[in-house]
Amino acid sequence: MASKAGPSCRLVFCLLISAAVLRPGLGWYTVNSAYGDTIIMPCRLDVPHNLMFGKWKYEKPDGSPVFIAFRSSTKKSVQYDDVPEYKDRLSLSENYTLSISNARISDEKRFVCMLVTEDNVFEAPTTVKVFKQPSKPEIVSKAPFLETEQLKQLGDCISKDSYPDGNITWYRNGKVLQPLEGVVVIIFKKQMDPVTQLYTMTSSLEYKATKADIQMPFTCSVTYFGPSGQKTVHSEQAIFDIYYPTEQVTIQVLPSKNAIKEGDNITLKCLGNGNPPPEEFLFYLPGQPEGIRSSNTYTLTDVRRNATGDYKCSLIDKRSMIASTAITVHYLDLSLNPSGEVTKQIGDALPVSCTISASRNATVVWMKDNIRLRSSPSFSSLHYQDAGNYVCETALQEVEGLKKRESLTLIVEGKPQIKMTKKTDPSGLSKTIICHVEGFPKPAIQWTITGSGSVINQTEESPYINGRYYSKIIISPEENVTLTCTAENQLERTVNSLNVSAISIPEHDEADEISDENREKVNDQAKLIVGIVVGLLLAALVAGVVYWLYMKKSKTASKHVNKDLGNLEENKKLEENNHKTEA
């Protein structure tokens, strides 16, 4: 049971203090303890068999003792002296080991364990060392930015509550920063709290930055001593924005300058490579010596071809630092002559031209009724099939959206032209009469019987293509008749008649009208035949000429005879038919 010792001591103990003996071989002994931990100090003396009691003391700076704990060997009781700083912090074990809880910096003293017998006092000194790990260093008061070629306060590295005091080191990208006049200036200071006796270390860094410091990490560390030796703790990284002047100016064009066309908006953007980048520039337009002050962008709206030229920009305060770019405003003009709706007569000539003016080579395409033509149209003599909707279209392939087109609607007009043909059915029971009509606008066809004036309504018509079509009737006349075909459009009314014999009278059939396509084939065949004939004539010139003359005379005589016979017979029948009509 612990109790307080009185202010006086027993006579025997007081007499023996002056004769205390340090046990040989013990020497100095040090106990290291962390701040706040429990300090444990063994007595380091062998307990003698005639031990009366044990006692602990510490020595003041002047060497005078202060007794703090007493333990009797017989009563097994522990008494703690009334020392305020150790109140409720001491514990003395049976083997005289002294423990001090909640270690403080003030516990750094020389403690002595004393074992007392009736005739002697034995002492064993112990030195206590207390260590306090400082807080993790932190970079504070950081500069918002650093400027090249200027010595500037970067920040303070601070570490608190250390014992003993530590040292602070600065690092750039992991390498130690050494003081260098005008470039690296380090000021270190430490301060001790008078109550806790703990140290706060502060290191201020002034630094002249360069562009090489962009994105470079800065750190600091504190090195201190602990119970187990020297240790180092590092701070978090700090990266600083580095300001540096503009050394080069560039100019950009939006959209891409290869695709600018008339009507577009152009945005010029000027950039400086400094940090922070310049906010204002001077823009120079083609033909304008004075610059236009603006932010880093300048916009031109609805540009024309005369905006083609060199564009420049410079810094406000350094006009010699300038950038330029050439801009081409692409254009495309198309002129179609004639254009719109044009009406011409069949057989007329019509020159057509599509003129292109462009900033570079343009492609030209001709279309007729949405079908691409192989070449541009040219009309020396218009046909009905030439009518249609023509489109001349041009484009610049490299410039998106730059296209032009003009159209020509060609109308080919013509008065109605009629040709009538007749053909007897192989069975001999009917005859087919066809009225071939050519003209535009489309002529209306009407069939009548000459004399009676009767209109024939039961007809069959072909499609109207390229200004041509026909109307066909099938009849079985019991007597000779004259049929009339009338074709009429807005230009003219045309009439044609054809005599048709009775079904019982054989007559010469007339060939049908040849279509355009077949006409081309016939023409090709005719050319081939003419070539062969010419070759034969050259091979046998004399014989060929004689034979040709002889055949010509024979055909002419035969044609006259047949024609006369046909006409006589047909006229005779028409007269008979007329006599019957009169009766």
BASELO-446377 format. One line per 4 residues: number of its first residue (from 1); their letters; for each residue x, y, z of C-alpha. Coordinates in Angstrom, 3 decimals, padded with zeros to 6 digits. Example, Ala and Ser with C-alpha at 12.3 -4.5 7.8 and 13.67 -1.06 7.14 Angstrom:
BEGIN
1> as> 012.300/-004.500/007.800  013.670/-001.060/007.140
END
This chain:
BEGIN
1> mask> 000.000/000.000/000.000  001.495/003.318/-001.177  001.880/006.266/001.190  003.698/009.577/001.330
5> agps> 007.146/009.824/002.991  007.681/012.399/005.689  009.894/015.458/005.289  012.556/013.858/007.537
9> crlv> 014.314/010.525/007.143  015.504/007.882/009.534  018.815/008.549/011.181  020.428/005.457/009.662
13> fcll> 019.298/006.411/006.107  020.442/010.008/006.470  023.846/008.911/007.690  024.308/006.430/004.872
17> isaa> 023.398/008.810/002.049  026.692/010.517/002.305  028.414/007.155/002.030  026.471/005.878/-000.991
21> vlrp> 028.472/003.595/-003.271  028.070/003.271/-007.042  028.182/-000.413/-007.866  031.345/-001.063/-009.942
25> glgw> 030.767/-001.994/-013.639  027.358/-000.390/-014.022  028.471/002.863/-015.738  026.004/005.197/-017.511
29> ytvn> 022.695/003.781/-018.708  020.198/005.566/-020.951  016.525/004.817/-021.494  014.943/006.237/-024.710
33> sayg> 011.230/006.849/-024.664  008.707/008.253/-027.111  006.695/011.254/-026.054  003.540/010.094/-024.259
37> dtii> 004.758/006.534/-023.737  005.646/004.934/-020.357  009.257/005.212/-019.276  010.532/001.963/-017.737
41> mpcr> 013.792/002.112/-015.706  015.106/-001.130/-014.162  017.154/-000.685/-011.011  020.081/-002.705/-012.457
45> ldvp> 021.271/-003.653/-008.900  021.320/-007.071/-007.317  019.078/-007.021/-004.271  021.260/-007.770/-001.139
49> hnlm> 019.986/-010.286/001.493  020.100/-007.667/004.239  018.223/-005.013/002.234  016.282/-002.594/004.356
53> fgkw> 014.534/-000.578/001.597  014.923/000.831/-001.885  014.494/004.380/-003.062  014.469/006.398/-006.350
57> kyek> 015.574/009.972/-006.820  016.421/012.343/-009.651  019.050/015.032/-009.708  018.398/018.688/-010.310
61> pdgs> 020.636/020.691/-012.647  022.561/021.896/-009.567  023.125/018.270/-008.464  020.762/018.325/-005.461
65> pvfi> 018.573/015.196/-005.167  014.778/014.964/-005.230  013.380/011.713/-003.826  010.276/010.459/-005.531
69> afrs> 009.616/006.824/-004.456  010.325/004.528/-001.434  009.741/000.779/-000.899  010.426/-001.206/002.291
73> stkk> 011.812/-004.703/001.946  009.924/-005.937/005.027  006.596/-004.225/004.937  006.269/-004.476/001.126
77> svqy> 004.731/-001.043/001.220  005.395/001.725/-001.416  005.523/005.383/-000.651  005.655/008.186/-003.310
81> ddvp> 007.023/011.562/-002.382  004.983/014.681/-002.897  006.460/015.866/-006.187  003.757/017.632/-008.254
85> eykd> 005.094/016.844/-011.687  005.044/013.086/-010.923  001.760/012.893/-009.108  -000.152/009.756/-010.188
89> rlsl> 002.499/008.953/-012.809  004.897/006.696/-010.820  004.916/002.961/-010.257  007.633/001.036/-008.298
93> seny> 007.652/-002.745/-008.687  008.926/-005.372/-006.220  012.215/-005.632/-008.085  012.529/-001.864/-007.740
97> tlsi> 011.844/-001.084/-011.447  010.480/002.445/-011.724  007.824/003.272/-014.381  006.788/006.815/-015.317
101> snar> 003.632/007.083/-017.422  002.858/009.717/-020.098  006.454/010.650/-020.814  007.152/014.369/-021.054
105> isde> 010.069/016.439/-022.266  010.660/017.484/-018.625  011.311/013.816/-017.779  014.721/014.104/-019.424
109> krfv> 016.779/013.784/-016.175  019.302/011.630/-014.428  017.444/009.144/-012.200  019.181/007.021/-009.520
113> cmlv> 018.050/003.716/-007.994  019.245/003.351/-004.362  019.264/000.070/-002.345  020.010/000.592/001.363
117> tedn> 021.321/-001.967/003.882  022.268/-001.405/007.515  025.815/-000.630/006.612  025.810/000.533/002.970
121> vfea> 023.931/002.319/000.154  024.188/001.105/-003.444  023.332/003.363/-006.407  022.639/002.777/-010.148
125> pttv> 022.101/005.916/-012.298  019.848/005.986/-015.432  019.567/008.846/-017.948  016.187/009.334/-019.614
129> kvfk> 015.857/010.656/-023.196  012.418/011.612/-024.565  011.718/011.948/-028.323  008.713/013.473/-030.134
133> qpsk> 008.069/012.771/-033.830  007.177/015.987/-035.636  004.027/016.391/-037.722  004.159/015.621/-041.442
137> peiv> 005.680/018.645/-043.180  003.310/020.781/-045.207  003.945/023.440/-047.861  001.880/026.502/-046.968
141> skap> 001.601/030.074/-048.199  002.116/028.733/-051.712  002.586/031.232/-054.519  -000.341/031.236/-057.015
145> flet> 002.225/031.180/-059.834  005.939/031.571/-060.525  007.449/033.806/-063.194  010.491/033.047/-065.283
149> eqlk> 013.558/035.159/-064.597  012.075/036.478/-061.347  013.088/035.441/-057.807  009.752/034.804/-056.119
153> qlgd> 008.538/033.412/-052.788  007.489/029.846/-053.567  006.158/028.887/-050.110  006.890/027.824/-046.547
157> cisk> 007.548/024.280/-045.379  006.349/023.839/-041.793  006.629/020.910/-039.363  005.291/021.124/-035.796
161> dsyp> 005.687/019.509/-032.323  009.132/017.997/-032.645  011.626/017.055/-029.973  014.410/017.495/-030.350
165> dgni> 014.219/019.953/-033.249  014.635/018.630/-036.813  016.021/019.863/-040.121  013.994/020.771/-043.234
169> twyr> 015.147/020.068/-046.808  013.616/021.285/-050.107  013.406/019.129/-053.285  012.690/019.817/-056.964
173> ngkv> 011.562/016.740/-058.869  013.061/014.566/-056.123  016.471/016.275/-056.115  017.748/018.355/-053.178
177> lqpl> 017.673/022.114/-053.720  020.919/023.744/-052.596  021.100/027.485/-051.913  022.306/029.463/-054.929
181> egvv> 022.522/033.222/-054.884  019.762/034.852/-056.893  018.200/031.495/-057.784  017.525/029.476/-054.606
185> viif> 017.229/031.257/-051.257  016.333/029.169/-048.160  015.628/030.713/-044.729  015.259/028.266/-041.790
189> kkqm> 013.928/029.062/-038.331  012.699/027.073/-035.311  010.557/027.988/-032.323  010.017/026.133/-029.005
193> dpvt> 006.732/026.147/-027.124  007.585/027.182/-023.531  004.839/024.979/-022.123  005.302/021.754/-024.087
197> qlyt> 008.973/022.375/-024.905  008.196/021.091/-028.453  009.728/022.675/-031.541  008.092/024.048/-034.700
201> mtss> 010.439/024.272/-037.726  009.766/026.565/-040.694  011.746/026.820/-043.957  010.960/029.543/-046.515
205> leyk> 011.958/029.066/-050.167  012.508/031.809/-052.727  012.963/030.455/-056.263  013.658/031.791/-059.759
209> atka> 011.672/029.609/-062.172  012.373/028.684/-065.783  010.198/027.019/-068.452  011.841/023.745/-067.423
213> diqm> 009.884/023.984/-064.144  006.538/023.478/-065.932  004.756/020.555/-064.255  007.766/019.968/-061.979
217> pftc> 006.862/018.770/-058.443  008.304/020.554/-055.406  008.434/018.827/-051.981  010.067/019.264/-048.584
221> svty> 011.028/016.877/-045.796  011.847/016.995/-042.089  014.641/014.888/-040.615  014.463/014.159/-036.877
225> fgps> 015.763/011.782/-034.196  013.537/009.175/-032.587  013.996/006.408/-030.024  015.328/004.107/-032.745
229> gqkt> 017.471/006.645/-034.601  017.190/009.203/-037.404  014.074/009.332/-039.584  012.710/011.467/-042.448
233> vhse> 009.128/012.389/-043.352  008.196/013.950/-046.728  005.444/016.401/-047.612  002.909/016.122/-050.437
237> qaif> 003.927/017.373/-053.873  003.187/020.926/-054.963  003.089/021.894/-058.666  003.142/025.562/-059.608
241> diyy> 001.817/027.390/-062.642  004.807/028.897/-064.453  004.275/032.257/-066.161  006.482/033.076/-069.143
245> pteq> 006.278/035.667/-071.933  005.040/034.958/-075.476  007.868/034.123/-077.862  005.848/033.187/-080.945
249> vtiq> 002.475/034.093/-082.475  000.405/031.797/-084.714  -002.792/032.424/-086.657  -005.542/029.920/-087.424
253> vlps> -008.484/030.070/-089.833  -011.817/028.467/-089.064  -013.193/026.622/-090.970  -010.247/025.088/-092.793
257> knai> -008.898/027.676/-095.233  -008.932/025.095/-098.057  -012.728/024.997/-098.019  -013.792/028.645/-097.779
261> kegd> -016.374/029.742/-100.341  -018.349/032.872/-101.020  -021.027/033.446/-098.401  -019.109/031.710/-095.616
265> nitl> -018.140/033.275/-092.298  -014.401/033.296/-091.509  -013.043/033.319/-087.964  -009.406/034.279/-087.483
269> kclg> -007.842/033.017/-084.260  -004.535/034.398/-083.014  -002.529/032.479/-080.405  000.570/033.319/-078.379
273> ngnp> 002.709/030.586/-076.796  003.146/032.461/-073.520  001.574/031.665/-070.176  -000.877/033.097/-069.543
277> ppee> -001.662/033.507/-073.265  -002.245/037.047/-074.543  -005.875/038.147/-074.453  -005.735/040.874/-077.110
281> flfy> -004.181/041.102/-080.575  -004.039/043.333/-083.629  -005.561/041.849/-086.796  -004.488/043.095/-090.232
285> lpgq> -006.826/042.575/-093.216  -005.706/042.636/-096.874  -005.189/046.181/-098.073  -005.587/047.700/-094.607
289> pegi> -002.298/048.889/-093.055  -003.886/049.682/-089.683  -004.533/046.772/-087.349  -007.896/046.074/-085.748
293> rssn> -007.720/045.555/-081.981  -009.684/042.538/-080.834  -009.671/039.533/-078.533  -007.900/036.424/-079.778
297> tytl> -010.608/035.928/-082.453  -011.910/038.111/-085.274  -014.857/037.109/-087.515  -015.668/038.170/-091.082
301> tdvr> -019.209/037.417/-092.262  -020.536/036.637/-095.755  -017.126/036.879/-097.432  -016.771/037.539/-101.160
305> rnat> -014.038/036.645/-103.622  -012.355/040.012/-103.096  -011.586/038.876/-099.513  -008.848/036.631/-100.926
309> gdyk> -005.420/037.695/-099.620  -002.955/037.647/-096.713  -004.257/037.987/-093.141  -001.964/038.837/-090.202
313> csli> -002.039/039.265/-086.430  000.438/040.525/-083.845  000.780/041.299/-080.150  -000.476/044.661/-078.948
317> dkrs> 002.832/045.611/-077.330  005.167/043.729/-079.707  004.009/044.434/-083.242  007.162/042.919/-084.678
321> mias> 006.014/039.520/-083.399  003.569/038.776/-086.216  001.982/035.776/-087.944  000.299/035.590/-091.348
325> tait> -001.726/033.217/-093.514  -003.073/033.305/-097.061  -006.801/032.785/-097.588  -008.531/031.979/-100.882
329> vhyl> -012.265/032.556/-101.065  -013.461/030.065/-103.671  -016.164/031.070/-106.117  -018.075/029.459/-108.957
333> dlsl> -020.108/031.250/-111.643  -022.229/029.571/-114.308  -023.917/031.228/-117.280  -026.212/029.200/-119.545
337> npsg> -027.285/030.793/-122.832  -030.104/030.435/-123.628  -031.784/029.437/-120.370  -035.299/029.071/-119.038
341> evtk> -038.017/028.015/-121.485  -037.158/028.354/-125.178  -039.519/027.523/-128.064  -038.054/026.872/-131.528
345> qigd> -039.357/025.542/-134.854  -038.309/022.207/-136.225  -035.256/022.547/-138.440  -034.040/025.699/-136.701
349> alpv> -030.486/026.012/-135.446  -029.904/026.658/-131.742  -026.428/027.376/-130.361  -026.133/026.525/-126.625
353> scti> -023.246/027.609/-124.365  -022.532/026.934/-120.683  -019.786/029.292/-119.478  -017.936/028.569/-116.213
357> sasr> -015.846/030.995/-114.157  -014.243/029.539/-111.003  -011.359/029.927/-108.558  -010.004/026.574/-109.747
361> natv> -010.814/023.890/-112.297  -014.439/022.832/-112.104  -016.259/019.774/-113.404  -019.162/020.247/-115.836
365> vwmk> -022.000/017.763/-116.351  -024.860/017.978/-118.849  -028.187/016.246/-118.142  -031.234/015.797/-120.338
369> dnir> -034.403/014.694/-118.595  -032.282/013.435/-115.640  -030.043/011.357/-117.920  -026.382/012.279/-118.187
373> lrss> -025.164/013.302/-121.645  -021.786/012.335/-123.016  -021.146/015.825/-124.392  -022.649/019.283/-124.410
377> psfs> -025.681/019.663/-126.690  -025.445/021.413/-130.053  -028.332/021.873/-132.481  -027.698/022.733/-136.134
381> slhy> -031.150/021.515/-137.196  -033.676/020.824/-134.463  -035.724/017.635/-134.357  -038.686/016.830/-132.196
385> qdag> -036.577/014.387/-130.159  -034.285/017.287/-129.221  -037.022/018.748/-127.027  -036.611/018.267/-123.271
389> nyvc> -035.236/019.695/-120.016  -031.469/020.331/-120.195  -029.367/021.054/-117.095  -025.784/022.305/-116.999
393> etal> -024.265/021.543/-113.585  -020.806/022.420/-112.293  -018.988/021.888/-108.993  -015.634/022.338/-107.225
397> qeve> -014.826/018.890/-105.878  -012.426/020.191/-103.200  -014.937/022.678/-101.756  -017.935/021.078/-100.138
401> glkk> -021.255/022.611/-101.057  -019.962/024.774/-103.937  -022.251/023.780/-106.835  -024.135/025.711/-109.509
405> resl> -026.741/024.633/-112.068  -028.854/026.282/-114.764  -031.605/024.712/-116.849  -032.972/025.063/-120.358
409> tliv> -036.422/023.781/-121.252  -036.409/023.348/-125.045  -039.702/023.129/-126.910  -039.539/022.169/-130.619
413> egkp> -042.712/023.119/-132.497  -043.802/022.093/-135.988  -046.843/022.185/-138.259  -048.576/018.865/-138.754
417> qikm> -047.129/016.677/-141.531  -049.187/013.740/-142.814  -048.350/010.559/-144.712  -050.983/007.909/-145.376
421> tkkt> -050.348/004.228/-146.107  -052.589/001.250/-146.850  -052.068/-002.469/-146.567  -054.308/-005.427/-147.459
425> dpsg> -054.617/-008.206/-144.911  -053.101/-011.514/-146.146  -056.577/-013.071/-145.855  -057.873/-010.496/-148.299
429> lskt> -060.840/-009.675/-146.062  -059.746/-006.252/-144.795  -057.486/-003.305/-145.418  -055.480/-001.313/-142.862
433> iich> -055.206/002.397/-143.471  -052.617/004.319/-141.402  -052.278/008.100/-141.051  -048.744/008.962/-139.909
437> vegf> -048.610/012.413/-138.308  -045.624/014.494/-137.236  -045.874/017.804/-135.379  -045.811/019.647/-132.053
441> pkpa> -047.887/020.484/-130.113  -049.468/017.091/-130.575  -051.878/017.296/-133.517  -055.386/015.908/-133.167
445> iqwt> -056.265/013.345/-135.870  -059.705/012.973/-137.450  -060.804/010.445/-140.083  -063.595/011.198/-142.579
449> itgs> -065.016/009.592/-145.711  -064.853/011.974/-148.624  -068.190/012.727/-150.145  -070.400/011.610/-147.315
453> gsvi> -068.430/013.512/-144.673  -068.928/010.680/-142.218  -066.491/010.669/-139.285  -064.782/007.420/-138.404
457> nqte> -064.418/007.065/-134.617  -063.208/003.501/-134.298  -059.477/004.133/-134.571  -056.323/002.872/-132.932
461> espy> -053.530/005.283/-132.004  -049.881/004.684/-131.181  -047.998/006.463/-128.347  -046.861/010.022/-129.094
465> ingr> -043.045/009.881/-129.137  -040.628/012.527/-130.323  -043.383/014.478/-132.090  -044.721/011.475/-134.008
469> yysk> -047.594/009.054/-133.781  -050.142/007.398/-136.062  -053.847/006.629/-136.229  -054.955/003.339/-137.756
473> iiis> -058.334/002.102/-139.069  -059.283/-001.297/-140.478  -061.997/-001.394/-143.120  -063.551/-003.897/-145.601
477> peen> -064.934/-001.600/-148.348  -067.368/-003.140/-150.788  -066.700/-000.296/-153.177  -064.023/002.260/-153.824
481> vtlt> -063.774/005.036/-151.201  -061.653/008.084/-150.512  -060.485/008.496/-146.908  -059.388/011.833/-145.503
485> ctae> -056.990/012.259/-142.519  -057.005/015.662/-140.860  -054.247/016.667/-138.389  -054.532/019.920/-136.498
489> nqle> -052.574/021.707/-133.773  -052.189/025.314/-132.625  -049.977/026.087/-135.619  -051.899/024.708/-138.560
493> rtvn> -054.515/022.331/-139.921  -053.285/019.787/-142.494  -055.455/017.464/-144.644  -054.503/014.456/-146.769
497> slnv> -056.639/011.926/-148.668  -056.114/008.384/-149.917  -058.165/006.387/-152.470  -058.935/002.878/-151.328
501> sais> -060.312/000.277/-153.744  -063.031/-002.175/-152.887  -061.921/-005.305/-151.084  -062.527/-007.355/-154.201
505> ipeh> -060.041/-005.330/-156.228  -056.377/-006.077/-155.608  -054.110/-003.055/-155.315  -050.507/-002.163/-154.508
509> dead> -049.757/-001.810/-150.777  -047.697/001.130/-149.528  -044.887/000.598/-147.019  -045.356/001.721/-143.397
513> eisd> -043.535/004.712/-142.037  -040.048/003.803/-140.801  -039.246/004.657/-137.195  -036.234/006.765/-136.287
517> enre> -034.361/003.784/-134.933  -035.064/001.633/-137.952  -034.268/004.562/-140.219  -030.782/004.698/-138.732
521> kvnd> -030.299/000.990/-139.332  -031.492/001.350/-142.913  -029.120/004.252/-143.452  -026.217/002.169/-142.169
525> qakl> -027.145/-000.683/-144.472  -027.498/001.733/-147.357  -024.028/003.071/-146.773  -022.623/-000.445/-146.819
529> ivgi> -024.421/-001.287/-150.059  -023.263/001.937/-151.700  -019.693/001.050/-150.825  -020.013/-002.377/-152.383
533> vvgl> -021.632/-000.964/-155.490  -018.908/001.646/-155.912  -016.297/-001.081/-155.651  -017.993/-003.147/-158.318
537> llaa> -018.268/-000.132/-160.589  -014.582/000.616/-160.235  -013.732/-003.053/-160.972  -015.800/-003.214/-164.120
541> lvag> -016.338/000.379/-165.128  -017.199/-000.033/-168.778  -019.397/-003.128/-168.401  -021.123/-001.659/-165.346
545> vvyw> -022.005/001.595/-167.082  -023.456/-000.202/-170.098  -025.420/-002.588/-167.882  -026.691/000.255/-165.676
549> lymk> -027.942/002.224/-168.696  -029.632/-000.815/-170.117  -031.374/-001.628/-166.778  -032.423/001.962/-166.240
553> kskt> -034.201/002.070/-169.613  -035.904/-001.253/-168.949  -037.207/-000.241/-165.462  -038.458/003.110/-166.723
557> askh> -040.442/001.550/-169.553  -041.917/-001.115/-167.257  -042.897/001.466/-164.614  -044.741/003.583/-167.164
561> vnkd> -046.638/000.593/-168.511  -047.667/-000.636/-165.049  -048.620/002.820/-163.917  -050.769/003.426/-166.975
565> lgnl> -052.478/000.070/-166.652  -053.104/000.586/-162.942  -054.470/004.050/-163.453  -056.731/002.978/-166.329
569> eenk> -058.150/000.085/-164.369  -058.622/002.120/-161.195  -060.228/005.023/-163.052  -062.565/002.620/-164.804
573> klee> -063.702/001.190/-161.489  -064.142/004.660/-159.953  -066.323/005.663/-162.958  -068.446/002.543/-162.544
577> nnhk> -068.817/003.288/-158.860  -069.852/006.873/-159.608  -072.525/005.695/-162.102  -073.956/003.393/-159.476
581> tea> -074.045/006.219/-156.953  -075.914/008.496/-159.388  -078.482/005.736/-160.150
END
